Structure formats: C-alpha cells, structure tokens
Amino acid sequence: MRMKGIRYCGNCNPDEDPGEVKKALEELFSDGDAASVLVDGCSRACLSKKERDARNDPGVIVVSSREVMRRMKR
C-alpha cells in the first residue's frame, strides 16, 4: 500500500523526529493502493481524536509514531 498523504500531530513529542517517522512511513507504504495516514505523535492522540470519522474510513490508516518506529527497528 502506498501513501496518498500524511497528517502528523506530534511536534510536541521530543522523543520522535517527524522526519524520521515520515521516512519510515514511506518505506512501510511504498506500493499498492494509496491510503492517507494519520500519525499521532504522542499518547494524547490529538489528531485521531479530532478526526474521529477518519477512523471508520477504509482509505485512512491511523497509527502512532512510536508504533511506526518500533516496526522499522525489526
């Protein structure tokens, strides 16, 4: 699955670098159908709470930056 776009909330989180998260997402979603990705950068999950309807959209993936980076370390 490739990305249609990324929305990132998390610049308040000093533990995750948004640039590194974007690079990791580009590797994870490199081919196939396009999806929009919403990334919550911290445990407050502001973006996915704000975009509540997006969680039910099959063309949207909601993920935490911590999970993205954990998957890339495997």
C-alpha positions as CSV (number, residue, x, y, z in Angstrom):
1,M,0.0,0.0,0.0
2,R,1.4,3.4,-0.8
3,M,0.6,6.7,0.8
4,K,-1.7,9.3,-0.5
5,G,-0.7,11.7,2.2
6,I,0.4,12.1,5.8
7,R,-1.0,14.2,8.6
8,Y,1.3,14.3,11.6
9,C,0.5,15.6,15.0
10,G,3.3,15.3,17.5
11,N,5.8,18.1,17.2
12,C,5.3,18.4,21.0
13,N,6.9,15.0,21.4
14,P,10.7,15.3,21.7
15,D,11.2,11.5,21.6
16,E,10.2,11.1,17.9
17,D,11.6,13.0,15.0
18,P,8.8,13.8,12.5
19,G,11.3,13.5,9.6
20,E,12.4,10.0,10.7
21,V,8.7,9.0,11.1
22,K,8.0,10.2,7.6
23,K,10.9,8.2,6.1
24,A,9.8,5.1,8.0
25,L,6.2,5.5,6.7
26,E,7.5,5.9,3.1
27,E,9.3,2.6,3.5
28,L,6.3,0.8,5.1
29,F,3.8,2.1,2.5
30,S,5.8,2.0,-0.7
31,D,3.5,0.3,-3.2
32,G,-0.1,-0.7,-4.0
33,D,-3.3,1.2,-3.4
34,A,-3.0,4.7,-1.9
35,A,-4.1,5.5,1.7
36,S,-4.0,8.5,3.8
37,V,-2.0,8.1,7.0
38,L,-2.8,10.0,10.3
39,V,0.1,9.8,12.7
40,D,-0.4,10.6,16.4
41,G,3.0,11.6,17.8
42,C,2.2,11.1,21.5
43,S,-0.2,9.3,23.7
44,R,-2.6,12.2,23.8
45,A,-3.7,11.1,20.2
46,C,-4.9,14.6,19.4
47,L,-5.2,14.1,15.7
48,S,-7.1,10.8,15.7
49,K,-9.5,12.3,18.4
50,K,-10.0,15.4,16.2
51,E,-10.5,13.3,13.0
52,R,-12.8,10.8,14.7
53,D,-14.7,10.0,11.5
54,A,-11.5,9.2,9.6
55,R,-11.0,6.1,11.8
56,N,-14.0,4.5,10.0
57,D,-12.8,5.4,6.5
58,P,-11.2,2.3,4.8
59,G,-8.8,4.7,2.9
60,V,-7.3,6.0,6.1
61,I,-4.8,4.4,8.4
62,V,-4.3,5.8,11.9
63,V,-1.1,4.9,13.7
64,S,1.2,6.2,16.5
65,S,4.7,7.4,15.7
66,R,6.0,5.1,18.4
67,E,4.5,2.1,16.6
68,V,5.9,3.2,13.2
69,M,9.4,3.5,14.6
70,R,9.1,0.2,16.5
71,R,8.2,-1.6,13.3
72,M,11.2,-0.2,11.5
73,K,13.6,-1.5,14.2
74,R,12.6,-5.1,13.5
